[in-house]
Amino acid sequence: APIAGALQAGAVLAGAPATLLQRLADFGNLVGRAFQVRDDVLDWQEMMAGAENDRRPTLPLIHAFRQGTHAERLRIREFLNGGTVDRTSLQQLFDHHGSLQYAADVGETLVTQALTV
């Protein structure tokens, strides 16, 4: 929404027609979502390299949760609730379910959609 709003604000000031305003809103929303998904992937890659993670539910984590077994879901819940979860086990979980690749693919799809608006 912030990207869409910024794009639309400039267009409104320039006197753009409503059809262009809608296209800019659509483009901005898709680009904003793509940015967030890419940021989620980068956050996880940084965490796996040793950086701290804020334990919010991101697209890769949601994907792993949906694809996971009961035991894997419990591990993800423990992580989200601040428990001690081994980073290597999370990486293995993401690798096993292709969760980071899934999120990267979603981001690329959003970019492609934005370019066709």
Residue pairs with C-beta under 8 A, 6 or more apart in sequence:
1 28
1 29
1 32
2 32
3 28
3 29
3 31
3 32
3 35
4 24
4 25
4 26
4 27
4 28
4 29
4 32
5 28
6 28
7 24
7 25
7 27
7 28
8 21
8 24
8 25
8 28
11 20
11 21
11 24
12 21
16 24
23 117
26 114
26 117
27 114
27 117
30 110
30 111
30 113
30 114
30 117
31 110
31 111
31 114
33 110
34 107
34 108
34 110
34 111
34 114
37 59
37 103
37 104
37 106
37 107
37 110
38 104
38 107
40 58
40 59
40 60
40 103
41 60
41 100
41 103
41 104
41 107
43 53
43 54
43 58
44 53
44 58
44 60
44 61
44 94
44 100
45 100
46 53
47 53
47 87
48 87
48 90
48 91
55 79
55 80
55 82
56 80
57 65
57 80
58 103
59 102
59 103
59 106
60 94
60 99
60 100
60 102
60 103
61 76
61 79
61 80
61 99
63 97
63 99
63 102
63 103
64 72
64 76
64 93
64 94
64 97
64 99
65 72
65 73
65 76
67 97
67 99
68 75
68 76
68 93
68 97
72 93
75 85
75 89
75 90
75 93
76 93
78 84
78 85
79 85
79 90
93 99
94 100
